[in-house]
């Protein structure tokens, strides 16, 4: 089989129409499918749903923008983060000038309103202020109506404010819980931003098994594929060679058979020639004697024929073939038909025999393929964020764990704030209720005409309720202003210092400016990057879905190509493939017996026989004179003789010639015809046969020596094609790894999502309701001042008036009667 493989290879490379393989027999590399290693990280965006309070939120923001006109204090914050001791109080006061003014106003309120309330209480205790109107006068009705109108309007404003305060207080409380719970979730997503990269890289490295399994599967059939490819490419050439050997063997058999037939026929012809020659000599002599008698009438013409009764073809003059027959003795020894059939079967079994011979090499190849390249083993560990990811994860985990107690405290204090706010809002609402009830009772007492004592009681009750509202306002003014200012100071600074700069991008610019943040807060330092990255640019890229590789510019600090270099791996496979060898020693297109037959034919001298000499004799007749015609003439001549004895003798001679013709001449003619066929067949085939034999022997001898080299060449070519195809699978893997690592792994959407969610949580969900609450509560707090004034003023007119103007109308003497202008008598 090995010899046949080498022979076929030689023919494929040397004969026209049989060229070296062009790798089409193995087929192209199929497209591999890899499992995506990148995890789908998507931090759901948090959005505050539009609502009726949005206009209120916008009003509060505009108010805070008026309070805080200064831009983001980059210098102050930098000093605060890096050198807290170097921060000067005057710088803080200068930046917080608007809040300082508000603090002064709150301080004045805190000082003035409770002091005024205390003085009012002392004054009332000595009955020097807040008493009823003693006498009725002309403008009293107008003043009373004006005061009641202003009190009513102030109460309505307070009512609107307290309703908004209730709503915003509840909204801030409701938003605080989900907002606090979202903080660990956001931190967890940021932990996974980098900490999951090593696991994803390990998953990428594990995907190396995809091309590995494909190559191992191909190795199961590589030997058969090589045998099939060789058989397919050399089939026509090998079949042509075997057909030539079969044809040559058949020609050899035919030629030897003809040569033997020629020699046997020649011997028979020579023996027959002697018998014919003796018989015609006797007949010729007797005919001469008879035809020369004087009594023979008309015998001259027949006598001339009798003189020509001689032997024609003389086979004693042809050359002998004994030497040639001696050289071809025992030829053909081989059965060329069986030999060609056997070699043809061996060649056709090549796809089945190749796997048996290449089994050990394929086993070694599988061992080499099953190993993973060293670069892929260290792909994850060599990633620049391998150690940084641990620090990043530990830092965020520490922040997350340490923030949980604080978040619980925030929720607890938020609960307290909500309760205090709820109580103070309830107090304001109680003031509103007192104002409304007092107004209603007072107006009822003034407008009634009957039951003067009952009317006086209603008026006094209305005045007292108004005074209760005023006293509540004095009493809770301090808690209200303290709660308003404390929440205003916190929420206002969150909005103006953090949220406003966050939305405008000033905060990102501050973080990106070198030196503003301490090294412990530097993102590039935390991630172990060699190059500082822009947080603003990273945020913008992350919002567009950019991978972490591009955002962190890892190509400057991490060269991916050395870890994807499979040159050593492919070199090892190539070295193993060079061990593919096929044994060529067991294949012989020409068996030793066949070789001896062809060499005997080559040296037999079959083409040197002088075949024209044979043909010359075969073209001559056996007897020069036609024996049949001579016998016919003698019969006619016998009937024309007058001498009956002579006629009878001529008749007997004619019968003897016919017997000679039948017994001697006809067999000789048959032998000459047979002899002629063999001679002509040998004369036609012998020269070409020896030339063909010499050519086949030369080709077989040359190919037999060149078979190993040709076989090695075709195997090397096929193995190179196989290696190229299999490395194509690994090239697909390398391309996939490059794309997966640089475009898909560690998508940084959680970073932008966390920043966006952080802004939404801090500003939209916490700061806005918080600020709206203190704004509404401040609204109520400051409107308590006119409410106090109008309540005290109005309550004077709800007491009974004991001294009245004189009037002719008895109706005007009634208590709490509102006099008409037309009835007054001045």
Number of C-alpha atoms within 10 A of each C-alpha: 22 24 25 29 30 30 31 29 33 26 25 24 19 13 12 9 13 18 15 19 18 10 17 9 17 18 10 14 14 12 9 13 12 16 9 15 22 20 15 12 14 13 17 11 15 18 12 11 8 7 7 7 16 16 10 19 21 13 14 22 19 12 13 20 16 11 18 20 13 15 12 19 15 16 12 16 17 18 16 16 14 15 11 12 9 10 17 12 9 10 13 13 12 12 18 18 17 18 20 15 12 16 16 12 14 19 15 11 19 17 13 14 20 17 13 12 19 15 12 17 16 13 13 13 11 9 10 10 14 17 15 18 18 14 12 18 12 13 9 15 16 10 14 16 14 14 20 22 15 16 24 19 13 23 27 15 18 25 19 16 24 26 19 22 29 23 17 25 25 19 20 22 20 15 17 24 17 13 19 20 14 17 19 19 14 20 19 17 21 24 22 20 22 22 22 18 24 23 15 20 25 17 16 26 22 14 19 19 18 16 22 20 14 15 23 20 12 15 19 15 13 22 25 19 21 22 25 20 21 26 21 13 22 27 19 16 21 23 16 12 20 21 16 15 21 19 14 19 23 16 15 23 18 16 21 22 16 20 23 19 17 23 19 13 21 22 15 17 24 17 14 19 23 13 13 21 17 12 15 21 14 10 18 19 13 15 22 16 11 18 23 13 11 8 13 19 15 12 19 12 10 18 20 13 20 21 13 15 22 17 19 18 20 17 21 15 11 16 12 14 17 12 12 21 18 11 16 24 15 12 20 21 16 19 15 24 15 11 21 22 14 13 21 18 11 17 26 17 15 22 19 16 18 23 21 12 16 18 15 13 18 22 14 15 21 20 12 15 21 14 11 16 19 14 17 21 15 14 18 21 14 17 19 18 22 20 17 19 23 18 16 23 21 14 14 19 17 11 13 19 12 11 15 15 11 12 19 14 12 15 17 12 12 16 15 12 16 19 15 15 23 16 13 22 24 16 19 29 22 17 27 24 17 24 30 20 17 28 25 15 23 30 18 15 27 21 13 16 14 11 9 15 10 11 24 21 17 22 27 22 20 28 30 21 24 33 24 20 28 24 20 19 24 21 16 18 25 20 15 24 21 16 19 22 23 13 18 23 18 13 23 27 18 19 23 20 17 17 20 19 19 19 13 10 12 18 19 17 18 21 19 19 12 11 12 20 19 12 12 8 12 18 19 17 15 18 19 19 19 15 13 15 17 18 21 18 14 21 21 15 18 21 16 12 17 20 22 25 18 16 20 22 18 19 11 10 14 16 13 18 11 11 17 21 16 20 11 11 16 19 12 14 20 18 11 16 21 14 18 18 17 22 17 20 14 9 20 17 23 22 16 12 16 20 17 16 23 27 16 18 25 20 14 18 18 25 21 11 17 15 18 13 14 21 17 14 19 23 13 14 17 26 20 14 18 14 23 16 14 20 23 15 17 26 19 15 21 24 15 14 18 12 13 12 11 19 21 15 16 26 19 16 21 26 16 15 23 19 15 18 20 14 12 20 21 13 15 23 17 13 20 25 15 17 24 20 17 22 23 16 15 23 21 13 16 22 15 12 20 22 13 16 20 16 12 18 17 12 12 17 13 12 21 21 13 16 24 23 15 22 25 20 17 23 24 18 16 25 21 16 20 26 17 18 19 23 20 17 21 22 17 18 24 18 13 18 23 16 12 19 21 20 17 21 26 28 25 30 27 27 23 23 22 25 17 19 24 19 19 20 24 19 22 22 24 24 25 27 29 27 29 28 31 28 25 25 30 22 19 27 27 16 16 28 18 15 28 26 13 23 32 24 23 29 28 23 28 30 27 24 18 14 13 15 14 12 14 10 12 8 13 18 16 17 22 25 19 16 20 10 10 6 12 14 10 7
